[in-house]
Amino acid sequence: MAFLRHRLPHSNPMNMANSLPKHYLVASDFDQTLTFNDSGYALSEMLGIPTAEFERKARGMADLNLVQQGAELAYLLLHDPEFRARVRKHHLHEVGKRIRLKANVALLADLLSKGIDGCRFEFYVISAAPVEVIESALEGILASDHIFGTRFAYTADGEIERVMQATAGYGKVAALDQLQGKLGISPDHVIYIGDGSSDVHAMLHVNFREGFTIAVSETKHVSHIAQRRVLSENALAVLVPILENLGWDQRRIRAFFETYGVSIQGWDRVRADWLKLQPIKMKEAVATNVSGS
């Protein structure tokens, strides 16, 4: 993997100065990657719409492949009578304040912006969630120009009129390419962090171009594609595979975390095989025996 070729020098400081530029784009999903809950659930709860109803409608669209994975909320806000009649722009700002972020999201953004041991990191959020929700939730943590989310056009009274841009599915790939070109970062210096099926396109794209992908959930489709998987309630945990791939060992990573008041209490690495087993039907068993005889 090309990402491994850009390890940090460990000896002479002159080596660091003379080495290839280490400039990385770190792009992260928002819902359930930096947060504990989904924007759609939080919005439904705030409006008094049963979350089970939101889940039923979103699952129905996913089963029909009606919209890009991750764009279910945007579709409901624009086309579902119940959501469209009740949601205004200020509601999206308000629900952002109610989103529960994972621990140390602010510290993660701060460390990446300052750079780590000769490496520069550009930290962006690319999500299908409404941009107003993300900006409100990350206010004071990440500048709005570092946030790519679904954008709507509104009427004078704040009603959603149309979708201007949906950052879901392949839309995330387009955002990654746009950022990579704007920042002048090579494809193998792109790091993508995600949790769900809406991140599949982005992860496949990054992997194909020799970048680095990290899954932060046990979602089957994503964990199969991502090069590393990290499960933690602390956003800072995603730095572990990044630093390891830059050549850091566990002792150095632990010391780095402790410098910022965070202790790694547990560090378990498990390989998982996803299996689905079921009894063989009698007819199938007979057919197999006959063909094999």
Helices and strands as residue ranges (DSSP letters): G 2-5, H 13-18, E 23-28, H 39-47, H 51-64, H 72-79, H 81-86, H 89-98, H 105-114, E 120-130, H 131-137, G 144-146, E 147-154, E 160-165, H 170-183, G 187-189, E 190-194, G 197-199, H 200-208, E 212-215, H 220-225, E 228-229, G 235-238, H 239-245, H 250-259, H 282-292
